[in-house]
Structures are given as structure tokens and as C-alpha cells.
Amino acid sequence: MQIIPCQTTTRTGKLVFGMTSAPVLNTPQPSITHVLYLHGFRSSPLSTKARQVASLMASRFPHILWWCPQLPPSPKAAAALIAEGTAHWPEKRMAVIGSSLGGFYATWLAAQRDCKAALLNPAIDPARDLAKYIGEQTAWHDPAERFDFAPEFVDELRALEVGPLPHPERVWALIAKGDEVLDWREMTARYPNSPQVVMEGGDHAISNFAHYLPELLEFLDLQPAS
């Protein structure tokens, strides 16, 4: 084993270093062929970030399989959908991008499949944070759409919690200090050995997400069609 410094470059955020004890690989890593995007609580594939990444994938990487499902309110059902939908994806050639609650799910998937994961203001303890939302909720992008966040969903979230990731260098986090929903310090502490970009200011939605797409692409290392 060798201690490898993990870092990421950013134009507008703070450069944060992590350390990971991971084996040094002398062979090139296989290129990504499958990308999954997981939206947050009350959100959908119509979120701004999801549409920005979808547009980028369609224009620059049409040869890479892209999947951004509408996640059900039940965490157990969401995990089942994710697991079933990616069951036949190659672990070393797949990557997941998760925003907020989707970042929590992405962390769970990374622990299950040892795949690359890019986390955007990831939820750290959604069982704690979402307990106050038990009851009827409205969808963010369509207030006319309503769903019930049931009490048992809190326990379902607890069941998806994972410990330290086996390969933290395969996880990248974009974190806004100005997040009005989640505590940025809790986010950075959750992934101490992973490369992080911690931006000054910002918000939970990461309204300036387009500025960080180059860093996201650098981490994912997507390759053009041969």
C-alpha cells in the first residue's frame, strides 16, 4: 500500500486534499460506459442539474449509457429500483452522480458496487433530517403532484446507511458552504479521504453547477467514442 494524495482542481471553489491508503495501479483504469444520476428528495429528472448533465451526456458522450430514473418516495423501493436497473452494469465501468438524498443513495451504491461516485451536496443523515417531513409532500417540479412520506421510510433510510467506503479515492464531492439545508462541515467530515471541492457560499441547489461541470468530467474521466 502507498498513501496517495487525492486532490481536485477548481476554478471557483476551495481546493481540498484527502488521503487514501489505496493500492497503486500501474494499469490504465477502464473507461466509463454507464452513468447513473440520482436526484434528491422531492426532486426529479427535471431538476436543473440533472438536465444539465443529461444534455452534456447527449451532446458529448452519446455512446455512454445514461440513466436518470424517477425515484419512488420509499427508500427501500428506490434502492431496489437502483439495484435492479444497474444489476448488469460493469462495476469498474459504471459511475453514479447523486444530489442531496441522491448523494446518500449514491454512497450506498458505491459501497455495494465499488463504482465511481460523484456527490453533490450529499445528504449524510437523511433518516434524521427527513423525519420532520413525514406526511403528505409535494413534488418540487410539479406542486400538483403529491406523495406520502411514510413513517417507515425513516427506518428504510437507516437500513441503507454504510460505513467507511472501501475505495474513497473513487468518490468525489462538491460541497457548498452556503448550503441552507445541509451542514457543509458534516458533508466534508463524512468523506475525509475523498477528493472534495468545497465552495465558498453557494446554495443547496448549487445554482452555479455549470461552473463545476469540468471538474465533474475530470473526475469521471469520460472518454470520447473511439
C-alpha positions in Angstrom: 0.0 0.0 0.0 1.0 3.6 -0.6 -0.6 6.7 0.7 -1.9 8.7 -2.3 -2.9 12.3 -2.0 -6.2 12.9 -3.5 -7.0 16.4 -4.9 -9.2 18.1 -7.3 -8.8 21.4 -9.1 -11.5 24.0 -9.2 -11.8 27.5 -10.7 -14.1 28.9 -8.1 -14.1 26.6 -5.2 -11.6 25.7 -2.4 -9.1 23.0 -3.1 -9.4 20.3 -0.5 -6.9 17.4 -0.1 -7.8 14.0 1.2 -5.6 11.0 1.8 -6.3 7.4 0.9 -4.4 4.2 1.5 -5.1 2.5 -1.8 -3.0 0.2 -3.9 -1.1 2.0 -6.7 -2.5 0.8 -10.0 0.0 0.8 -12.9 -2.5 -0.2 -15.5 -5.0 2.2 -17.0 -8.4 2.2 -15.5 -11.2 1.0 -17.8 -13.3 3.8 -19.3 -16.8 4.6 -18.0 -19.6 3.1 -20.2 -22.6 3.6 -17.9 -23.6 6.7 -15.9 -26.5 6.9 -13.4 -27.9 10.2 -12.0 -29.9 10.1 -8.7 -32.0 13.2 -7.8 -32.8 14.4 -4.3 -35.8 14.4 -2.0 -39.0 15.8 -3.7 -36.9 16.3 -6.9 -37.0 14.6 -10.3 -35.1 14.1 -13.5 -36.3 17.5 -14.4 -34.0 19.2 -11.9 -31.6 21.8 -13.3 -28.5 19.8 -12.5 -30.0 16.5 -13.9 -30.9 18.3 -17.2 -27.5 19.9 -17.4 -25.7 16.6 -17.1 -28.2 14.9 -19.4 -27.6 17.5 -22.1 -23.9 17.2 -21.7 -24.1 13.4 -22.0 -26.3 13.5 -25.1 -24.1 16.0 -26.9 -20.6 14.8 -26.0 -21.0 11.2 -24.8 -23.9 9.7 -26.7 -22.1 6.3 -26.7 -22.3 6.1 -22.9 -25.4 4.7 -21.4 -27.2 7.4 -19.4 -30.0 6.6 -16.9 -31.8 9.2 -14.7 -34.8 7.4 -13.1 -37.6 9.0 -11.2 -37.1 7.6 -7.7 -40.0 6.5 -5.6 -40.6 8.1 -2.2 -39.8 4.8 -0.4 -36.0 4.5 0.2 -36.4 0.7 0.1 -38.2 0.8 -3.2 -35.7 3.4 -4.5 -32.8 1.1 -3.6 -34.5 -1.8 -5.3 -35.0 0.2 -8.4 -31.4 1.3 -8.5 -30.1 -2.2 -7.8 -32.3 -3.8 -10.4 -31.5 -1.2 -13.0 -27.7 -1.5 -12.6 -27.5 -5.2 -11.8 -25.9 -6.0 -15.1 -23.7 -2.8 -15.4 -19.9 -3.5 -15.2 -18.7 -2.3 -11.8 -15.4 -0.9 -13.0 -17.1 0.9 -15.9 -20.0 2.5 -14.2 -20.4 5.8 -12.3 -23.1 7.3 -10.3 -23.9 11.0 -9.7 -26.1 11.8 -6.7 -27.5 15.1 -5.5 -28.7 15.6 -1.9 -30.7 12.5 -0.9 -29.4 11.1 -4.2 -25.9 11.5 -2.9 -26.8 9.3 0.1 -28.1 6.7 -2.3 -25.0 7.1 -4.5 -22.8 6.4 -1.4 -24.8 3.3 -0.7 -24.4 2.1 -4.3 -20.6 2.9 -4.3 -20.3 0.7 -1.2 -22.3 -2.1 -2.8 -20.6 -2.0 -6.3 -17.3 -0.2 -5.7 -18.1 2.2 -8.5 -17.1 5.8 -9.0 -19.5 8.2 -7.3 -19.8 12.0 -7.6 -21.7 13.6 -4.8 -23.4 17.0 -5.0 -24.2 18.4 -1.5 -24.9 14.8 -0.3 -27.3 14.1 2.5 -25.4 12.5 5.4 -28.1 11.5 7.8 -31.4 11.7 5.9 -33.2 9.5 8.5 -32.7 12.3 11.0 -33.2 15.2 8.6 -36.3 13.9 6.8 -38.2 12.6 9.9 -39.9 16.1 10.2 -41.3 15.6 6.6 -43.4 12.6 7.5 -46.8 13.1 5.8 -48.0 14.5 2.5 -45.4 16.2 0.4 -45.5 17.9 -3.0 -43.0 17.3 -5.8 -40.6 20.2 -6.3 -41.0 20.5 -10.0 -44.8 19.9 -10.1 -46.6 21.1 -7.0 -49.7 19.4 -8.2 -48.0 16.0 -7.8 -48.3 14.8 -4.2 -46.9 11.8 -2.4 -46.8 10.4 1.1 -43.6 10.2 3.1 -44.5 7.4 5.4 -43.1 6.9 8.9 -41.5 3.6 8.0 -39.4 5.4 5.4 -37.1 6.7 8.2 -36.2 3.1 9.1 -35.7 2.3 5.5 -33.1 5.1 5.3 -31.3 3.8 8.3 -31.1 0.4 6.6 -29.2 2.0 3.7 -26.5 3.6 5.9 -23.0 2.4 5.2 -19.7 2.8 7.0 -16.3 3.9 5.5 -16.1 3.3 1.8 -13.6 0.6 0.6 -12.1 2.9 -2.0 -12.6 6.5 -1.0 -10.5 7.8 -3.9 -13.3 6.7 -6.2 -15.6 9.2 -4.6 -15.7 13.0 -5.4 -17.8 15.5 -3.5 -18.9 19.0 -4.5 -19.9 20.9 -1.3 -21.3 24.4 -0.8 -20.6 26.2 2.4 -23.7 28.2 1.8 -26.0 25.2 1.7 -29.1 26.3 3.5 -30.4 22.7 4.0 -27.4 20.6 4.9 -24.3 21.3 7.1 -21.2 21.5 4.9 -19.0 20.5 7.8 -20.9 17.3 8.2 -20.5 16.6 4.5 -16.8 17.2 4.4 -16.3 15.1 7.6 -18.2 12.1 6.1 -15.7 11.8 3.2 -12.4 12.6 4.8 -10.3 10.5 2.4 -12.1 11.5 -0.8 -11.3 14.4 -3.1 -13.6 17.3 -2.4 -14.3 20.7 -3.9 -15.7 23.0 -1.1 -17.0 26.2 -2.5 -17.4 29.4 -0.6 -21.0 30.5 -0.5 -23.3 28.7 -2.9 -26.6 27.1 -2.0 -28.2 23.6 -1.7 -29.2 23.6 -5.4 -25.7 24.5 -6.5 -27.1 27.2 -8.7 -23.7 27.7 -10.3 -23.3 24.0 -11.1 -22.3 24.7 -14.7 -19.1 26.2 -13.4 -18.1 22.8 -11.9 -19.0 20.6 -14.8 -15.3 20.5 -16.0 -14.3 19.2 -12.5 -17.0 16.6 -12.6 -16.0 15.4 -16.0 -12.3 15.3 -14.9 -13.2 13.0 -12.1 -15.4 10.8 -14.1 -12.8 10.7 -16.9 -15.3 10.0 -19.6 -13.8 9.1 -22.9 -15.0 10.2 -26.4 -16.2 7.5 -28.7 -13.3 5.7 -30.4 
